Amino acid sequence: MQKITVIVPYHNERHSIENTFISLINQTIIPDEIIFVNSSSNDNSDEIINDLINNTNISTINIRNISQQTKYPSDSINLGIRLSRNELLALIDCGLLFKNNWLETII
């Protein structure tokens, strides 16, 4: 199966970021890479993501949290695309409820 990168732009998502993280790592088709991109959050969303990355024992997924002060979600998405290691990309926003077969369904 082809490797896939999931790009997640976020801005002040401290209330929803953990659910998004958990939903992504529990997909029926596991992404090769997840790139969270901070869109100039001023809450502790980035710290929550870093804690989740550091405290989750998943060696099969390359999970990165990028903070380069992008201003708009489109800037964050474009940055995630540039940093991706894969040709197959999926985009998801925080705060959405999606099933554990979301990636499988879109592939």
Backbone as a chain_set.jsonl record, in Angstrom:
{"seq": "MQKITVIVPYHNERHSIENTFISLINQTIIPDEIIFVNSSSNDNSDEIINDLINNTNISTINIRNISQQTKYPSDSINLGIRLSRNELLALIDCGLLFKNNWLETII", "coords": {"N": [[0.843, -1.186, 0.0], [0.429, 2.26, -0.712], [2.253, 4.887, 0.872], [1.002, 7.341, 3.151], [0.553, 10.759, 4.059], [-0.827, 12.67, 6.636], [-2.022, 15.871, 7.029], [-2.463, 18.347, 9.427], [-3.643, 21.345, 10.096], [-3.684, 23.701, 12.765], [-5.263, 25.921, 15.12], [-5.469, 27.313, 18.156], [-6.636, 24.966, 19.487], [-6.938, 23.549, 21.868], [-9.006, 22.188, 23.148], [-9.867, 20.223, 21.429], [-7.75, 18.93, 20.185], [-6.538, 16.609, 21.238], [-8.459, 14.572, 20.818], [-8.48, 14.55, 18.014], [-5.834, 13.732, 17.496], [-5.815, 11.148, 18.701], [-7.807, 9.88, 17.169], [-6.542, 9.848, 14.677], [-4.263, 8.218, 15.062], [-5.469, 5.827, 15.478], [-6.557, 4.851, 13.159], [-7.916, 2.597, 10.673], [-6.341, 2.157, 8.499], [-3.142, 2.88, 8.929], [-1.541, 5.992, 8.961], [1.554, 6.865, 7.396], [2.809, 9.125, 8.146], [2.156, 11.961, 10.167], [1.542, 15.327, 10.162], [1.314, 17.98, 12.174], [0.489, 21.358, 12.039], [1.091, 24.407, 13.384], [-0.954, 27.154, 13.353], [-0.295, 29.857, 14.275], [-1.217, 29.683, 16.99], [-2.331, 30.805, 20.208], [-2.795, 29.538, 22.497], [-2.293, 26.588, 24.496], [-2.064, 24.529, 22.644], [0.075, 23.539, 21.062], [1.817, 22.535, 23.026], [0.26, 20.485, 24.109], [0.112, 18.738, 21.917], [2.859, 18.11, 21.635], [3.276, 16.792, 24.089], [1.555, 14.587, 23.719], [2.832, 13.338, 21.542], [5.301, 12.696, 22.733], [4.491, 10.981, 24.767], [3.208, 8.849, 23.654], [3.502, 5.639, 22.543], [4.364, 4.975, 19.674], [5.938, 3.708, 17.106], [5.637, 3.332, 14.453], [4.588, 5.45, 13.084], [5.519, 8.54, 11.793], [5.374, 11.338, 13.529], [4.986, 14.76, 13.547], [5.25, 18.037, 14.916], [4.881, 21.158, 13.869], [5.937, 24.456, 14.215], [5.938, 27.369, 12.806], [4.954, 29.862, 12.817], [2.899, 30.298, 10.926], [0.266, 32.104, 9.426], [-2.33, 31.746, 8.365], [-4.718, 29.065, 7.815], [-4.363, 27.971, 5.218], [-1.696, 28.634, 4.674], [-0.477, 27.032, 6.57], [-1.225, 24.483, 5.677], [0.059, 24.438, 3.166], [2.73, 24.563, 4.025], [2.874, 22.116, 5.403], [2.535, 20.388, 3.225], [4.883, 20.914, 1.767], [6.754, 19.909, 3.591], [6.177, 17.25, 3.718], [6.906, 13.761, 3.343], [5.774, 12.103, 1.555], [3.865, 11.298, -1.44], [1.134, 10.908, -1.468], [-1.441, 12.57, 0.072], [-3.458, 13.61, 2.846], [-5.853, 15.797, 4.194], [-7.009, 17.226, 7.209], [-9.131, 18.891, 9.487], [-8.914, 20.101, 12.856], [-11.116, 19.233, 15.545], [-13.115, 18.024, 14.143], [-15.331, 15.264, 13.933], [-14.507, 12.085, 13.09], [-14.613, 8.864, 11.593], [-12.914, 5.769, 12.458], [-12.209, 4.56, 10.13], [-11.711, 6.461, 8.267], [-9.394, 7.213, 6.672], [-9.076, 4.845, 5.217], [-11.456, 4.832, 3.79], [-11.243, 7.14, 2.142], [-9.041, 6.53, 0.63]], "CA": [[0.0, 0.0, 0.0], [1.157, 3.514, -0.805], [2.354, 5.63, 2.126], [0.176, 8.551, 3.17], [0.791, 11.786, 5.071], [-1.992, 13.452, 7.048], [-1.639, 17.224, 7.442], [-3.479, 18.898, 10.324], [-3.403, 22.701, 10.579], [-4.463, 23.961, 13.985], [-5.208, 27.239, 15.759], [-6.183, 27.331, 19.438], [-7.443, 23.746, 19.491], [-6.636, 22.781, 23.085], [-10.143, 21.371, 23.561], [-10.169, 19.158, 20.466], [-6.556, 18.372, 19.545], [-6.268, 15.245, 21.702], [-9.367, 13.67, 20.1], [-7.988, 14.446, 16.641], [-4.613, 12.923, 17.571], [-6.192, 9.756, 18.981], [-8.517, 9.354, 15.999], [-5.592, 9.618, 13.587], [-3.373, 7.067, 15.312], [-6.296, 4.623, 15.556], [-7.185, 4.585, 11.869], [-7.793, 1.218, 10.188], [-5.11, 2.243, 7.704], [-2.284, 3.773, 9.709], [-0.73, 6.868, 8.113], [3.007, 6.799, 7.563], [3.283, 10.387, 8.7], [1.17, 12.974, 10.547], [2.184, 16.621, 10.376], [0.502, 19.031, 12.784], [1.106, 22.651, 11.748], [0.548, 25.461, 14.234], [-1.332, 28.397, 12.659], [-0.17, 30.98, 15.217], [-2.024, 29.509, 18.206], [-1.867, 31.497, 21.408], [-3.126, 28.717, 23.664], [-1.268, 25.562, 24.706], [-2.269, 23.422, 21.712], [1.349, 22.945, 20.669], [2.325, 21.769, 24.159], [-0.553, 19.269, 24.196], [0.567, 17.847, 20.849], [4.195, 17.622, 21.992], [3.103, 15.802, 25.155], [0.975, 13.381, 23.121], [3.888, 12.691, 20.758], [6.316, 12.156, 23.646], [3.943, 9.973, 25.674], [2.529, 7.806, 22.896], [4.506, 4.7, 22.054], [4.053, 4.584, 18.304], [7.152, 3.822, 16.31], [5.321, 3.125, 13.044], [4.112, 6.706, 12.493], [6.349, 9.713, 11.992], [4.471, 12.429, 13.924], [5.723, 16.008, 13.754], [4.51, 19.244, 15.292], [5.645, 22.247, 13.263], [5.53, 25.816, 14.602], [6.713, 28.377, 12.076], [4.15, 31.084, 12.851], [2.041, 30.518, 9.769], [-0.84, 32.945, 9.869], [-3.613, 31.246, 7.886], [-4.732, 27.608, 7.613], [-3.795, 27.622, 3.915], [-0.233, 28.693, 4.827], [-0.082, 25.845, 7.332], [-1.382, 23.328, 4.789], [1.147, 24.49, 2.182], [3.959, 24.185, 4.721], [2.802, 20.671, 5.611], [2.761, 19.737, 1.932], [6.32, 21.038, 1.461], [7.543, 19.098, 4.518], [5.758, 15.853, 3.63], [7.804, 12.807, 2.691], [4.977, 11.229, 0.695], [3.084, 11.919, -2.52], [-0.283, 10.795, -1.125], [-1.706, 13.465, 1.199], [-4.819, 13.792, 3.333], [-5.969, 16.984, 5.038], [-8.12, 17.153, 8.164], [-9.165, 19.975, 10.464], [-9.177, 19.714, 14.239], [-12.478, 19.44, 16.004], [-14.055, 17.215, 13.377], [-15.511, 13.881, 14.354], [-14.387, 11.212, 11.937], [-14.554, 7.451, 11.952], [-11.591, 5.15, 12.415], [-11.906, 4.09, 8.783], [-11.695, 7.651, 7.413], [-8.342, 7.096, 5.655], [-9.402, 3.702, 4.363], [-12.564, 5.243, 2.919], [-10.821, 8.103, 1.121], [-8.053, 5.891, -0.263]], "C": [[0.884, 1.243, 0.0], [1.141, 4.238, 0.537], [1.598, 6.94, 2.018], [0.594, 9.466, 4.329], [-0.525, 12.49, 5.358], [-1.474, 14.791, 7.568], [-2.79, 17.832, 8.223], [-3.073, 20.318, 10.731], [-4.23, 22.928, 11.851], [-4.217, 25.377, 14.502], [-6.091, 27.197, 16.999], [-7.155, 26.154, 19.569], [-7.247, 22.91, 20.762], [-7.777, 21.863, 23.519], [-10.394, 20.181, 22.636], [-8.944, 18.415, 19.939], [-6.263, 16.938, 19.985], [-7.177, 14.239, 20.989], [-8.924, 13.475, 18.653], [-6.77, 13.535, 16.583], [-4.965, 11.446, 17.736], [-6.913, 9.128, 17.793], [-7.554, 9.037, 14.862], [-4.702, 8.404, 13.827], [-4.14, 5.755, 15.418], [-7.034, 4.32, 14.25], [-6.99, 3.116, 11.466], [-6.641, 1.089, 9.201], [-4.261, 3.303, 8.384], [-1.49, 4.674, 8.757], [0.75, 6.674, 8.403], [3.51, 8.014, 8.33], [2.076, 11.272, 9.041], [1.936, 14.251, 10.832], [1.144, 17.592, 10.919], [1.222, 20.349, 12.516], [0.365, 23.739, 12.515], [0.295, 26.727, 13.416], [-1.425, 29.545, 13.664], [-1.109, 30.87, 16.414], [-1.457, 30.35, 19.333], [-2.38, 30.8, 22.664], [-2.036, 27.646, 23.783], [-1.457, 24.343, 23.797], [-0.959, 22.734, 21.344], [1.961, 22.103, 21.79], [1.566, 20.445, 24.316], [-0.096, 18.269, 23.143], [1.939, 17.278, 21.179], [4.123, 16.566, 23.087], [2.542, 14.495, 24.608], [2.027, 12.622, 22.315], [4.882, 12.004, 21.685], [5.802, 11.022, 24.517], [3.164, 8.875, 24.973], [3.59, 6.918, 22.274], [4.096, 4.172, 20.68], [5.3, 4.793, 17.463], [6.875, 3.701, 14.818], [4.858, 4.392, 12.337], [5.111, 7.815, 12.814], [5.408, 10.886, 12.279], [5.316, 13.66, 14.222], [4.758, 17.135, 14.101], [5.347, 20.437, 14.862], [5.072, 23.587, 13.719], [6.436, 26.805, 13.896], [5.906, 29.653, 11.906], [3.43, 31.358, 11.534], [0.787, 31.23, 10.256], [-2.206, 32.359, 9.531], [-3.566, 29.728, 7.728], [-4.125, 27.189, 6.269], [-2.271, 27.68, 3.936], [0.27, 27.45, 5.544], [-0.173, 24.59, 6.468], [-0.238, 23.295, 3.773], [2.482, 24.12, 2.804], [3.989, 22.676, 4.956], [3.058, 19.901, 4.332], [4.247, 19.768, 1.59], [7.165, 20.115, 2.337], [7.227, 17.604, 4.44], [6.795, 15.008, 2.902], [7.077, 11.98, 1.642], [4.239, 12.009, -0.38], [1.588, 11.903, -2.213], [-0.534, 11.579, 0.157], [-3.18, 13.459, 1.558], [-4.804, 14.999, 4.265], [-7.17, 16.818, 5.95], [-8.006, 18.343, 9.117], [-9.403, 19.401, 11.86], [-10.646, 19.952, 14.563], [-13.517, 18.666, 15.224], [-14.162, 15.823, 13.988], [-15.434, 13.013, 13.11], [-14.142, 9.785, 12.398], [-13.138, 6.909, 11.814], [-11.252, 4.566, 11.049], [-11.881, 5.253, 7.782], [-10.649, 7.533, 6.306], [-8.65, 5.946, 4.686], [-10.483, 4.085, 3.352], [-12.097, 6.19, 1.82], [-9.777, 7.526, 0.175], [-8.776, 5.032, -1.258]], "O": [[1.942, 1.272, 0.627], [0.14, 4.21, 1.253], [1.55, 7.569, 0.961], [0.938, 9.006, 5.418], [-1.253, 12.862, 4.438], [-0.601, 14.838, 8.435], [-3.934, 17.844, 7.768], [-2.24, 20.481, 11.623], [-5.337, 22.406, 11.984], [-3.136, 25.946, 14.349], [-7.311, 27.061, 16.901], [-8.358, 26.35, 19.743], [-7.38, 21.687, 20.721], [-7.536, 20.86, 24.191], [-11.067, 19.228, 23.029], [-9.089, 17.369, 19.306], [-5.786, 16.135, 19.183], [-6.717, 13.166, 20.596], [-8.986, 12.364, 18.126], [-6.684, 12.664, 15.718], [-4.468, 10.598, 16.996], [-6.658, 7.974, 17.449], [-7.741, 8.045, 14.156], [-4.419, 7.646, 12.899], [-3.533, 4.684, 15.446], [-8.035, 3.603, 14.256], [-6.019, 2.477, 11.871], [-6.035, 0.024, 9.085], [-4.62, 4.48, 8.409], [-0.834, 4.174, 7.843], [1.139, 6.358, 9.527], [4.498, 7.945, 9.06], [1.101, 11.321, 8.292], [2.863, 14.264, 11.642], [0.211, 17.978, 10.215], [2.428, 20.453, 12.739], [-0.83, 23.958, 12.318], [1.226, 27.302, 12.852], [-2.491, 30.124, 13.872], [-1.729, 31.858, 16.807], [-0.25, 30.58, 19.404], [-2.402, 31.382, 23.749], [-0.958, 27.806, 23.212], [-1.046, 23.239, 24.155], [-0.881, 21.506, 21.315], [2.563, 21.064, 21.52], [2.164, 19.412, 24.619], [0.066, 17.086, 23.439], [2.161, 16.077, 21.019], [4.826, 15.558, 23.026], [2.997, 13.415, 24.986], [2.104, 11.396, 22.397], [5.263, 10.858, 21.448], [6.585, 10.185, 24.964], [2.524, 8.054, 25.63], [4.472, 7.396, 21.561], [3.556, 3.073, 20.55], [5.668, 5.926, 17.149], [7.765, 3.936, 14.001], [4.748, 4.406, 11.111], [5.497, 8.0, 13.968], [4.724, 11.371, 11.378], [6.238, 13.617, 15.037], [3.617, 17.174, 13.641], [6.407, 20.695, 15.433], [3.868, 23.822, 13.621], [7.562, 27.051, 14.329], [6.135, 30.428, 10.977], [3.358, 32.5, 11.08], [0.31, 30.985, 11.365], [-3.139, 32.464, 10.328], [-2.491, 29.162, 7.529], [-3.448, 26.164, 6.191], [-1.615, 26.863, 3.288], [1.302, 26.884, 5.184], [0.706, 23.73, 6.525], [0.364, 22.246, 3.546], [3.286, 23.431, 2.175], [5.014, 22.032, 4.734], [3.728, 18.869, 4.353], [4.808, 18.756, 1.169], [8.181, 19.592, 1.88], [7.932, 16.787, 5.033], [7.466, 15.469, 1.979], [7.716, 11.224, 0.909], [4.015, 13.213, -0.256], [0.856, 12.79, -2.652], [0.068, 11.303, 1.195], [-4.044, 13.32, 0.692], [-3.859, 15.194, 5.03], [-8.22, 16.331, 5.529], [-6.906, 18.743, 9.499], [-10.017, 18.345, 12.015], [-11.319, 20.766, 13.931], [-14.688, 18.652, 15.604], [-13.181, 15.282, 14.498], [-16.217, 13.192, 12.177], [-13.546, 9.539, 13.447], [-12.285, 7.499, 11.152], [-10.124, 4.123, 10.831], [-12.016, 5.035, 6.578], [-10.966, 7.728, 5.133], [-8.492, 6.088, 3.474], [-10.414, 3.694, 2.187], [-12.52, 6.051, 0.673], [-9.645, 7.987, -0.959], [-8.143, 4.401, -2.105]]}, "num_chains": 1, "name": "protein.A"}
